[in-house]
Amino acid sequence: MSVTPYLTHALLPVGPDLTGLGVRVARHAGAEAGLRPGDRAGEVAFGRYRFFLALDDGSAEGSELAGLRDVILTVATDAERRQTFGAVLTFGGLSPDPDLDHFNDAVLLMEAVEALCPGAVLFDPQSGERI
């Protein structure tokens, strides 16, 4: 079975500006952004290791926002369940990392999301647990 290293869904509350979020997350984390401010998906790199980033605000055909929101809210606190969430940012590694050489890079991305989108709920879909 193949798994995506460091796969993370970040459920984002309504309020933070989503414009250029992927680029801002990459810069905040110290990564090189391979996407432009208007892009909803793209890649960021820490050296030669790359992560994908994808933003879903529910506006595109085939959006999975509602389903992801329902799953992620199962691990949220009661106070978080009362909030309104308007988007999900998903990211993960694009290649295997068996020695966890880029674990800290993934943590930097998670911390960047939390700093730029206060109230975000981070979720590991592979374990079904909150991060």
C-alpha positions as CSV (number, residue, x, y, z in Angstrom):
1,M,0.0,0.0,0.0
2,S,1.3,3.4,-1.0
3,V,0.8,6.3,1.3
4,T,1.5,10.0,0.8
5,P,4.1,11.2,3.2
6,Y,3.0,13.9,5.6
7,L,-0.5,14.1,4.1
8,T,-2.4,16.8,6.0
9,H,-5.8,18.4,5.7
10,A,-6.2,21.8,7.3
11,L,-9.8,22.9,7.8
12,L,-9.7,26.7,7.6
13,P,-12.2,28.9,9.4
14,V,-14.1,31.6,7.5
15,G,-12.3,34.9,7.8
16,P,-8.7,34.6,6.9
17,D,-7.9,35.9,3.4
18,L,-7.3,32.9,1.1
19,T,-5.8,34.9,-1.7
20,G,-2.4,33.5,-2.5
21,L,-2.5,31.3,0.6
22,G,-0.3,28.6,-0.9
23,V,2.5,31.1,-1.7
24,R,2.1,32.7,1.8
25,V,2.3,29.3,3.5
26,A,5.4,28.4,1.5
27,R,7.2,31.7,2.3
28,H,6.2,31.6,6.0
29,A,7.7,28.0,6.2
30,G,10.9,29.0,4.3
31,A,10.1,27.0,1.2
32,E,10.4,27.8,-2.4
33,A,7.0,28.3,-4.0
34,G,6.3,26.7,-7.4
35,L,2.9,28.4,-7.6
36,R,1.7,32.0,-8.2
37,P,-0.6,34.0,-5.9
38,G,-3.8,33.1,-7.8
39,D,-3.1,29.4,-8.0
40,R,-5.2,27.0,-6.0
41,A,-2.8,24.1,-6.3
42,G,0.9,23.7,-6.9
43,E,4.2,22.6,-5.4
44,V,6.6,24.0,-2.7
45,A,10.1,22.8,-2.2
46,F,12.6,22.5,0.6
47,G,15.7,21.9,-1.3
48,R,15.1,19.0,-3.7
49,Y,12.1,17.6,-1.7
50,R,8.7,18.7,-2.9
51,F,5.3,19.0,-1.4
52,F,2.0,19.6,-3.1
53,L,-0.5,22.1,-1.8
54,A,-4.2,22.3,-2.9
55,L,-6.8,24.7,-1.7
56,D,-10.5,23.8,-1.9
57,D,-13.0,26.5,-0.9
58,G,-16.0,24.6,-2.2
59,S,-16.4,26.8,-5.4
60,A,-15.0,24.3,-7.9
61,E,-16.9,21.4,-9.5
62,G,-16.1,18.2,-7.7
63,S,-15.2,20.0,-4.5
64,E,-14.7,17.7,-1.5
65,L,-14.9,20.5,1.1
66,A,-18.3,19.3,2.6
67,G,-17.2,15.7,3.0
68,L,-13.8,16.6,4.4
69,R,-15.3,19.1,6.8
70,D,-17.6,16.4,8.2
71,V,-14.8,14.0,8.7
72,I,-12.4,16.5,10.2
73,L,-15.0,17.8,12.6
74,T,-15.2,14.4,14.2
75,V,-11.9,15.2,15.9
76,A,-12.7,18.8,16.6
77,T,-13.5,20.3,20.0
78,D,-17.1,21.4,20.8
79,A,-16.1,25.0,20.4
80,E,-14.6,24.3,17.0
81,R,-17.7,22.5,15.9
82,R,-19.6,25.7,16.5
83,Q,-17.4,27.7,14.1
84,T,-17.9,28.1,10.4
85,F,-15.2,26.6,8.2
86,G,-15.0,27.7,4.6
87,A,-12.0,25.9,3.0
88,V,-9.6,23.1,3.3
89,L,-5.9,23.2,2.5
90,T,-4.3,19.8,1.7
91,F,-0.6,19.2,1.4
92,G,1.7,16.2,1.4
93,G,5.0,15.0,0.1
94,L,5.4,14.1,-3.5
95,S,7.9,11.3,-3.0
96,P,8.7,8.7,-0.3
97,D,10.8,9.8,2.7
98,P,11.6,6.6,4.6
99,D,14.2,8.2,6.8
100,L,12.0,11.1,7.7
101,D,14.5,13.6,6.4
102,H,11.7,16.1,5.7
103,F,9.5,15.6,8.7
104,N,10.6,19.0,10.0
105,D,9.7,20.6,6.7
106,A,6.2,19.2,7.0
107,V,6.0,20.6,10.5
108,L,7.0,24.0,9.2
109,L,4.2,23.9,6.7
110,M,1.7,23.0,9.5
111,E,3.0,25.8,11.7
112,A,2.7,28.2,8.8
113,V,-1.0,27.3,8.2
114,E,-1.7,27.7,11.9
115,A,0.0,31.1,12.0
116,L,-1.7,32.4,8.8
117,C,-5.1,30.9,9.6
118,P,-5.8,31.0,13.3
119,G,-8.4,28.4,14.3
120,A,-7.4,25.9,11.6
121,V,-8.0,22.3,12.5
122,L,-5.2,20.1,11.2
123,F,-6.0,16.4,10.5
124,D,-4.0,13.4,9.4
125,P,-6.4,11.4,7.1
126,Q,-4.1,8.4,7.1
127,S,-4.4,7.9,10.9
128,G,-7.8,9.6,11.3
129,E,-6.4,11.7,14.1
130,R,-6.0,15.4,14.7
131,I,-2.5,16.8,14.4
